[in-house]
Amino acid sequence: MRKIDDREPVPAGPGADARAVLSIARASGETRGVALVLHGGRSKSFESVRGRHLSPARMLPFARALHNGGARDGLAVWTLRNRYRGWNGKDMSPVQDARWALSHISREHPGVPIYLLGHSMGGLTALCVADHPQVEAVVALAPWLDAQTPVKPVAGRRVLIVHGTKDRWTSPANSLAYARRADGVAKTVDYVALKGAGHFMFRRVGLWNSLASGFILDTFAASSGHAPRGGADAFRSLLPASAGLPVVL
C-alpha cells in the first residue's frame, strides 16, 4: 500500500492546513485500469478528515473487494481521503480533491481507464468529475443529488446508481430522476432500488458490495479484455443488460 499526500493546502477556513491523502493498492503486474474510491461527508465543514471517521472507513470494504477481485488482472485501487469533511457550497471541496486525485492517476497511468465509486457526497462528487477524459464508468451509492445536478459530465460513460428505499439522508426519488435525465446522455444508465436498505448500507451490505464491485469489474473486463475472477459474471445475473429503470432488488 502506497500513500500520496502532496496536495498543497488551500486556505479555506478552519483546518486549512489539511491535506488530501491517496492510498494506492497496486495491480499485480501491468496496470490496465484504476478504480478511484470516494467517501461521503457533510453539507458544510472545514474540519479535517481523519482515517477514524466513519465516512472514509465505510468505503474500505468496497476498495478491498475491488482489489481482491481485479488486482490479479491489472486493476489498481486508489482510495481518496478528502481534506475537509464538507461539500462547502461553491467551494465544492471534494470535487477539488477528486480532480487532484485524477490528475495523479493520469500522470502515473496515462490513457488507462478509470472507474469511479462514491457513496453519498462521494457519489455526487463522482458524477461531477466523470468528465475526466479517462473515466469510463461511475458507481454512485446513495448519492446526494437534486434537480440541479448536471448530467453532462457523464456523457458517454456507464453509470450505476444504487439507492436504498428507506434512505432518510439522501433522496432515492432525486437519484431516480437523475438516472432518467442521464438516460440517453450516458452510454448506459442502471438504477437499482434496494428494498428496505438505508443510507449507511448496513442492511443488505453484501448486495451493495456485489453491485458496486461487479459493475466496475464488468466494465473493466470490457475495457481491458481481461475477465476478472472477482464477480463480473455474478453482477450480470443481478442486473441483466436488458434491465430498465428502476430495477428493484
Disulfide bonds with the S-S distance in Angstrom:
none
